[in-house]
Amino acid sequence: MFKRLLPHMRVDTVYDIQLDELHKKGIRGIITDLDNTLVGARVPLATPELVKWLDDVRERGFKVVIVSNNNVTRVSKFAMPLNIPFIHAARKPANTSFRKGLKVLELKAEETVVIGDQMLTDVLGGNRMGLYTILVAPIAPADEGIMTRVNRRIERIAISSLGKNGLWNEGEKK
C-alpha cells in the first residue's frame, strides 16, 4: 500500500549524496525541495556550506531547479541570489510541478533525481513521474507548519507498515 512512498535512496543530508554515483546512473538534473531539504524552513538564505555544495553540483554538470510548495516570496528570495530557477506554490505531489521542473531542466524523467524531506510530497510525486527519489532527513522539524506535521504522522504510519513488510530498515541509509 505504501510502496509509492518508498524512496530509491535515503540520506541524512544533501551533503551525503554521492554525486559521482548519480552521474554514473545517467542523472543530469536535480529537482530539489527547499524547506527542510536545503535549509531549515525559517532560514532565508543558503548557508556557505550549501553554496559550496551547489557550486560542486553545477561544476559536475548537473542542472538544478527548486520545486517548492512555499510561496513566491520565500522561494524567490532564496533561489534568485543563487541563480537557480524555481517553481513556487508547486502543490506537490501533483505531477504538474514535476513536469514543469523537467521542462526547466530540459531533461527526461530517467535523467533526473528528486531530493526532498517528505515522503508524501517529494517522494510520492517523484516516484509517480518515474524520477529517481532521494529522501533526506528534515533539517529543522520543529519549524514545520501544520500540514507538514500532519504529513509526518502519516509518514510514521507508512514507515511502520513498510518496516513490517521488510522494505524499511530505520538504521539503513543507502
Secondary structure, DSSP 8 states (H G I E B T S, - for coil): --GGG--SEEESSGGGS-HHHHHHTT--EEEE--BTTTB-TT--S--HHHHHHHHHHHHTT-EEEEE-SS-HHHHHHHHGGGT--EE-S--TT-HHHHHHHHHHHT--GGGEEEEES-IIIIIHHHHHTT-EEEEE--S-GGG--HHHHHHHHHHHHHHHHHHHTTS--TT---
